[in-house]
Amino acid sequence: MNSIKIIGLPVVVSNRHRIVLDKNIRTLFRIQKNDSVLMNIEQGFLRISSCYEPTAAGGEKKNITIGRFNLPESWAKQNDIHLGDFVYLIATDTGIVICPKNIELLCIGGGL
């Protein structure tokens, strides 16, 4: 079996651990530039999903303002994320996954 490294869309971390959620990725999940989302921390990743999706379950309600999202300070500290670092956005079937800089994802499957 072959494996491939999955690299998400890099976004820079600014003051107050703020990132800008890419408009195209937000659009996939019907998340507006000023909206509420549900955030879950799962296995070291953050998952963001729309509050209005019928499949939305649990999570902490957070606000997005002008497409900007504040990463939880405790999560940023735990993953050694600082001003100017990158985190990675990955669109999944359950929402937007935010991966810290020190995590690698591999997909194992057939040839591409």
C-alpha positions, 0 to 999 in steps of 0.5 A: 500500500502507498501512503501520502502525506496530507497537508491542509491549507496553511493559515497564519496565527496572529495576535490573540491566537487568531486565524482567518478561516478561508472563505471557500472552506467556510462556504463548503460548510455554510458558515458565514463571515459573521456566524456562530460555530460549534468547536470540539477538541478531538485527539489534539485537533480542533473541529469546527462545524456549523451550529445550524447543520442537522448533524451538529452535535455538542461542542462549545459555541464560538463566534466568527467575526469577519471570517476570523476565529480565535484558537483556544489559548490552552490548545495553542499553548499545548501545541506550542503555537505562537504568533506568526506560526501556521496551523492547517485547515482541512475540510472533512465530512464532519467540518473544518479540522484545524491541525497544529504545525507539529502534526502529520496526517498520513493516508494509506490506501491504493495507488494514486 
